[in-house]
């Protein structure tokens, strides 16, 4: 499926390329990096991440996680998700089995989106 930049922005914000409204709860970006128990020299597909994958799928099914995946260079991955506040976001990531097992460390940031479509409409040049 191909979507334009506006559709990609909507997909990142809402999880759907067809939806336009911004989320009502804050968005967070979690960047996962190799932790102390990451197996050196092995790609993500050979890391002990089965429970992490199940956790991500559960977050997605519950509408918490919007988009996630591993980096192409096998150096970790990222997840975009919604949470009510910083403490809730921290709890979601801290409960990740890969974080608990120290396969991954992480950096967590609240992410404020720019409504580029609205800016384009105001400044069409």
Secondary structure, DSSP 4 states (H G I P E B T S, - for coil): ----HHHHHHHHHHS-SS--SPPSSEEEEEEEEE-TTS-TT--GGGSS-HHHHHHHHHHHHTT-EEEEEE-TTSSEEEEEEEESSHHHHHHHHHT-HHHHTTSEEEEEEEEPPP-HHHHHHH---
